[in-house]
């Protein structure tokens, strides 16, 4: 084989299958969507209620653990330090020390 010749690749031509290229209809859970694909009111309400319940449960769990309390204490300490620094900046801008 010369340096300029490309190696021959062995390949097979495959004809396009029309059945595979057709888009499959979307799977719609019974009762959750209308025929037009719009979610029902009950489905949306259930999703919202589940998210709210998950959020409330996560907050309660975080408050019930020592790690969650430590994070809350850190947050409060940083908030207080930030407010103190803000007050210090305001005093310095007013000209009072």
MIDOSE-1310 file (N, C-alpha, C; in nm, 2 decimals, decimal comma, always signed):
residues 97
xxxx	+0,09/-0,12/+0,00/+0,00/+0,00/+0,00/+0,09/+0,12/+0,00; +0,06/+0,22/-0,09/+0,14/+0,34/-0,10/+0,09/+0,43/+0,02; +0,18/+0,53/+0,05/+0,15/+0,62/+0,16/+0,03/+0,71/+0,12; +0,00/+0,74/-0,01/-0,11/+0,82/-0,05/-0,24/+0,75/-0,06
xxxx	-0,24/+0,62/-0,07/-0,36/+0,54/-0,08/-0,43/+0,53/+0,05; -0,56/+0,55/+0,05/-0,65/+0,54/+0,17/-0,68/+0,39/+0,19; -0,69/+0,34/+0,31/-0,73/+0,20/+0,33/-0,88/+0,18/+0,29; -0,91/+0,07/+0,24/-1,05/+0,04/+0,19/-1,13/+0,00/+0,32
xxxx	-1,24/+0,07/+0,33/-1,33/+0,03/+0,44/-1,44/-0,06/+0,39; -1,46/-0,17/+0,47/-1,57/-0,26/+0,43/-1,70/-0,22/+0,50; -1,79/-0,18/+0,42/-1,92/-0,13/+0,47/-2,04/-0,20/+0,39; -2,15/-0,19/+0,45/-2,27/-0,25/+0,39/-2,38/-0,14/+0,38
xxxx	-2,44/-0,13/+0,27/-2,55/-0,04/+0,25/-2,68/-0,10/+0,31; -2,75/-0,02/+0,38/-2,87/-0,06/+0,44/-2,98/+0,03/+0,39; -3,09/-0,03/+0,34/-3,20/+0,04/+0,29/-3,28/+0,10/+0,41; -3,33/+0,22/+0,39/-3,41/+0,28/+0,49/-3,54/+0,21/+0,51
xxxx	-3,57/+0,18/+0,64/-3,70/+0,12/+0,67/-3,80/+0,22/+0,70; -3,91/+0,23/+0,62/-4,01/+0,33/+0,64/-4,08/+0,32/+0,77; -4,10/+0,19/+0,82/-4,17/+0,17/+0,95/-4,09/+0,23/+1,07; -3,96/+0,23/+1,06/-3,88/+0,28/+1,18/-3,88/+0,43/+1,18
xxxx	-3,89/+0,49/+1,07/-3,88/+0,64/+1,06/-4,01/+0,71/+1,10; -4,12/+0,64/+1,10/-4,25/+0,70/+1,14/-4,25/+0,73/+1,29; -4,29/+0,85/+1,33/-4,30/+0,88/+1,47/-4,41/+0,80/+1,54; -4,37/+0,74/+1,65/-4,47/+0,67/+1,73/-4,56/+0,77/+1,80
xxxx	-4,69/+0,74/+1,82/-4,78/+0,83/+1,89/-4,73/+0,84/+2,03; -4,74/+0,95/+2,10/-4,70/+0,97/+2,24/-4,79/+0,88/+2,33; -4,73/+0,83/+2,43/-4,80/+0,75/+2,53/-4,86/+0,84/+2,63; -4,99/+0,84/+2,64/-5,07/+0,93/+2,73/-5,13/+0,85/+2,84
xxxx	-5,09/+0,88/+2,97/-5,15/+0,80/+3,08/-5,30/+0,83/+3,08; -5,37/+0,72/+3,11/-5,52/+0,73/+3,11/-5,57/+0,83/+3,22; -5,65/+0,92/+3,19/-5,71/+1,01/+3,28/-5,62/+1,13/+3,32; -5,50/+1,14/+3,28/-5,41/+1,25/+3,31/-5,41/+1,36/+3,21
xxxx	-5,44/+1,32/+3,08/-5,44/+1,42/+2,97/-5,56/+1,40/+2,89; -5,60/+1,51/+2,82/-5,71/+1,50/+2,72/-5,66/+1,45/+2,59; -5,75/+1,42/+2,50/-5,71/+1,37/+2,37/-5,61/+1,47/+2,30; -5,62/+1,60/+2,33/-5,54/+1,70/+2,26/-5,40/+1,71/+2,33
xxxx	-5,38/+1,63/+2,44/-5,25/+1,63/+2,50/-5,24/+1,73/+2,62; -5,35/+1,79/+2,66/-5,35/+1,89/+2,76/-5,37/+1,82/+2,90; -5,29/+1,85/+3,00/-5,31/+1,79/+3,13/-5,44/+1,83/+3,19; -5,51/+1,74/+3,26/-5,63/+1,77/+3,33/-5,61/+1,85/+3,45
xxxx	-5,71/+1,91/+3,50/-5,70/+1,99/+3,62/-5,66/+1,90/+3,74; -5,72/+1,79/+3,75/-5,69/+1,70/+3,86/-5,54/+1,66/+3,86; -5,49/+1,63/+3,75/-5,35/+1,59/+3,73/-5,26/+1,70/+3,78; -5,29/+1,83/+3,73/-5,21/+1,94/+3,77/-5,22/+1,97/+3,92
xxxx	-5,34/+1,96/+3,98/-5,36/+1,98/+4,12/-5,28/+1,88/+4,20; -5,28/+1,75/+4,16/-5,21/+1,65/+4,23/-5,06/+1,67/+4,23; -5,01/+1,71/+4,11/-4,87/+1,74/+4,10/-4,83/+1,86/+4,19; -4,91/+1,96/+4,20/-4,88/+2,08/+4,28/-4,88/+2,04/+4,43
xxxx	-4,99/+1,96/+4,47/-5,00/+1,92/+4,61/-4,88/+1,83/+4,65; -4,84/+1,74/+4,56/-4,72/+1,66/+4,59/-4,59/+1,74/+4,61; -4,57/+1,84/+4,52/-4,46/+1,92/+4,54/-4,46/+2,00/+4,67; -4,58/+2,05/+4,71/-4,59/+2,13/+4,83/-4,56/+2,04/+4,95
xxxx	-4,62/+1,92/+4,95/-4,60/+1,82/+5,05/-4,45/+1,78/+5,06; -4,38/+1,76/+4,95/-4,24/+1,73/+4,95/-4,16/+1,84/+5,01; -4,19/+1,97/+4,98/-4,12/+2,08/+5,03/-4,14/+2,09/+5,18; -4,26/+2,08/+5,23/-4,29/+2,09/+5,37/-4,22/+1,97/+5,44
xxxx	-4,22/+1,85/+5,39/-4,15/+1,74/+5,45/-4,00/+1,76/+5,46; -3,95/+1,82/+5,35/-3,80/+1,84/+5,35/-3,76/+1,94/+5,45; -3,84/+2,05/+5,47/-3,82/+2,15/+5,57/-3,83/+2,09/+5,71; -3,93/+2,01/+5,73/-3,94/+1,95/+5,87/-3,83/+1,86/+5,90
xxxx	-3,79/+1,78/+5,80/-3,67/+1,69/+5,82/-3,55/+1,77/+5,84; -3,52/+1,88/+5,77/-3,40/+1,95/+5,79/-3,40/+2,01/+5,93; -3,52/+2,06/+5,98/-3,53/+2,11/+6,12/-3,51/+2,01/+6,23; -3,54/+1,88/+6,19/-3,54/+1,78/+6,29/-3,40/+1,72/+6,31
xxxx	-3,31/+1,75/+6,22/-3,17/+1,69/+6,23/-3,07/+1,79/+6,28; -2,96/+1,74/+6,34/-2,86/+1,83/+6,39/-2,79/+1,90/+6,28; -2,77/+1,84/+6,17/-2,71/+1,90/+6,05/-2,79/+2,02/+6,00; -2,92/+2,00/+6,00/-3,02/+2,10/+5,96/-3,01/+2,22/+6,05
xxxx	-3,01/+2,19/+6,18/-3,00/+2,30/+6,28/-2,87/+2,37/+6,27; -2,76/+2,30/+6,24/-2,63/+2,37/+6,23/-2,63/+2,46/+6,11; -2,69/+2,42/+6,00/-2,70/+2,50/+5,88/-2,78/+2,63/+5,91; -2,89/+2,61/+5,98/-2,98/+2,72/+6,01/-2,91/+2,82/+6,10
xxxx	-2,83/+2,77/+6,20/-2,75/+2,85/+6,29/-2,65/+2,93/+6,21; -2,58/+2,86/+6,11/-2,48/+2,93/+6,03/-2,55/+3,04/+5,95; -2,66/+3,01/+5,89/-2,74/+3,11/+5,81/-2,77/+3,23/+5,90; -2,82/+3,21/+6,02/-2,86/+3,32/+6,11/-2,73/+3,40/+6,15
xxxx	-2,62/+3,34/+6,17/-2,50/+3,41/+6,21/-2,45/+3,49/+6,09; -2,46/+3,44/+5,97/-2,41/+3,52/+5,85/-2,51/+3,63/+5,83; -2,64/+3,61/+5,85/-2,73/+3,72/+5,83/-2,71/+3,83/+5,93; -2,68/+3,80/+6,06/-2,65/+3,90/+6,16/-2,52/+3,97/+6,13
xxxx	-2,42/+3,90/+6,08/-2,29/+3,96/+6,05/-2,31/+4,06/+5,93; -2,39/+4,02/+5,83/-2,42/+4,10/+5,72/-2,49/+4,23/+5,76; -2,59/+4,22/+5,85/-2,67/+4,33/+5,89/-2,58/+4,43/+5,97; -2,49/+4,37/+6,06/-2,40/+4,45/+6,13/-2,30/+4,53/+6,04
xxxx	-2,25/+4,46/+5,94/-2,16/+4,52/+5,84/-2,23/+4,63/+5,77; -2,36/+4,61/+5,73/-2,44/+4,71/+5,66/-2,46/+4,83/+5,75; -2,49/+4,81/+5,87/-2,50/+4,92/+5,97/-2,37/+5,00/+5,98; -2,26/+4,93/+5,99/-2,13/+4,99/+6,00/-2,10/+5,08/+5,87
xxxx	-2,14/+5,03/+5,76/-2,12/+5,11/+5,63/-2,21/+5,23/+5,63; -2,33/+5,22/+5,68/-2,42/+5,33/+5,69/-2,37/+5,44/+5,78; -2,32/+5,39/+5,90/-2,26/+5,49/+5,99/-2,14/+5,57/+5,93; -2,06/+5,49/+5,86/-1,94/+5,56/+5,80/-1,98/+5,66/+5,69
xxxx	-2,09/+5,63/+5,62/-2,13/+5,72/+5,52/-2,20/+5,84/+5,57; -2,26/+5,83/+5,69/-2,32/+5,95/+5,76/-2,21/+6,04/+5,82; -2,09/+5,99/+5,83/-1,98/+6,07/+5,89/-1,96/+6,04/+6,04; -2,05/+5,95/+6,10/-2,03/+5,92/+6,24/-1,95/+5,79/+6,25
x	-1,87/+5,78/+6,35/-1,78/+5,67/+6,37/-1,84/+5,58/+6,47
